[in-house]
Protein backbone atom coordinates (compact mmCIF):
# COMPACT_ATOMS: atom_id res chain seq x y z
CA UNK A 1 0.00 0.00 0.00
CA UNK A 2 2.77 2.45 0.93
CA UNK A 3 4.64 1.63 -2.29
CA UNK A 4 1.60 2.33 -4.50
CA UNK A 5 0.94 5.57 -2.62
CA UNK A 6 4.54 6.65 -3.22
CA UNK A 7 4.20 5.80 -6.91
CA UNK A 8 0.97 7.81 -7.09
CA UNK A 9 2.64 10.83 -5.50
CA UNK A 10 5.58 10.56 -7.90
CA UNK A 11 3.24 10.25 -10.88
CA UNK A 12 1.19 13.28 -9.83
CA UNK A 13 4.35 15.31 -9.21
CA UNK A 14 5.70 14.33 -12.63
CA UNK A 15 2.47 15.32 -14.34
CA UNK A 16 2.33 18.65 -12.55
CA UNK A 17 5.94 19.48 -13.28
CA UNK A 18 5.56 18.48 -16.93
CA UNK A 19 2.58 20.80 -17.26
CA UNK A 20 4.47 23.64 -15.62
CA UNK A 21 7.55 23.15 -17.77
CA UNK A 22 5.62 22.97 -21.02
CA UNK A 23 3.72 26.20 -20.36
CA UNK A 24 6.97 27.98 -19.57
CA UNK A 25 8.38 27.37 -23.04
CA UNK A 26 5.53 28.88 -25.05
CA UNK A 27 6.63 32.18 -26.55
CA UNK A 28 4.38 34.37 -28.60
CA UNK A 29 5.53 36.55 -31.47
CA UNK A 30 4.49 39.64 -29.51
CA UNK A 31 6.72 38.78 -26.58
CA UNK A 32 9.68 38.15 -28.89
CA UNK A 33 9.07 41.45 -30.64
CA UNK A 34 8.72 43.22 -27.29
CA UNK A 35 11.94 41.63 -26.06
CA UNK A 36 13.82 42.69 -29.20
CA UNK A 37 12.47 46.21 -28.82
CA UNK A 38 13.51 46.35 -25.17
CA UNK A 39 17.00 45.10 -26.03
CA UNK A 40 17.30 47.70 -28.77
CA UNK A 41 16.20 50.48 -26.41
CA UNK A 42 18.68 49.29 -23.79
CA UNK A 43 21.48 49.26 -26.35
CA UNK A 44 20.59 52.82 -27.39
CA UNK A 45 20.48 53.96 -23.77
CA UNK A 46 23.80 52.25 -23.10
CA UNK A 47 25.41 53.91 -26.12
CA UNK A 48 24.15 57.30 -24.94
CA UNK A 49 25.56 56.70 -21.44
CA UNK A 50 28.91 55.62 -22.87
CA UNK A 51 29.04 58.82 -24.94
CA UNK A 52 28.29 60.89 -21.84
CA UNK A 53 30.99 59.06 -19.91
CA UNK A 54 33.50 59.71 -22.68
CA UNK A 55 32.62 63.41 -22.68
CA UNK A 56 32.96 63.53 -18.91
CA UNK A 57 36.34 61.81 -19.14
CA UNK A 58 37.52 64.45 -21.63
CA UNK A 59 36.42 67.18 -19.20
CA UNK A 60 38.18 65.45 -16.29
CA UNK A 61 41.33 65.23 -18.37
CA UNK A 62 41.15 68.96 -19.21
CA UNK A 63 40.63 69.86 -15.55
CA UNK A 64 43.53 67.64 -14.49
CA UNK A 65 45.74 69.40 -17.01
CA UNK A 66 44.64 72.80 -15.74
CA UNK A 67 45.37 71.75 -12.16
CA UNK A 68 48.79 70.42 -13.14
CA UNK A 69 49.58 73.66 -14.96
CA UNK A 70 48.47 75.69 -11.93
CA UNK A 71 50.59 73.58 -9.55
CA UNK A 72 53.63 74.05 -11.79
CA UNK A 73 52.97 77.78 -11.95
CA UNK A 74 52.67 78.02 -8.16
CA UNK A 75 55.88 76.03 -7.67
CA UNK A 76 57.78 78.30 -10.09
CA UNK A 77 56.52 81.44 -8.37
CA UNK A 78 57.26 80.07 -4.91
CA UNK A 79 60.79 79.03 -5.81
C-alpha positions, 0 to 999 in steps of 0.5 A: 500500500505504501509503495503504490501511494509513493508511486501515485505521489511521484506520478502526480508530481511528474504530471504537474511538473511536466505541465508547468515546464511545457507552459513555460516554453511557449513564446508568442511573437508579440513577446519576442518582438517586445523583447527585441524592442527592449534590447534595442532600447537598452542598447541605445540607452547604453550607447548614450551613457557611454558617450556621456561618460567619454565626454565627462572623461575628456572634461576630467582630463582637461581639468587635471591638465589645468590643475597640473599647470596651476601647480607648476605655476605656483611652484615656479613662483614660490621658488 
